Amino acid sequence: MALKIDEEACIGCELCVQVCPDVFEMNDDGKSIIKPGSDENLECVDEAIDSCPTSAIIKE
């Protein structure tokens, strides 16, 4: 599985960080990013995807 963030869709609400702080963090531009080396298979990733108001988190 590959996980990515659509930076244009991300509004910086930080819900993904609140739901899954082991995988997501905010960058200097106020957009969500995936932490390098994080375990993208954690259960909270699916919850973060479902919580994102703009569907900016994409699982391929």
Buried (B, 14 or more C-beta within 10 A) or exposed (E): EEBEBBEEBBEEBBBBBEBBBEBBBBEEEEBBBBBEEBEBEEEBBBBBBEBBEEEBBEEE
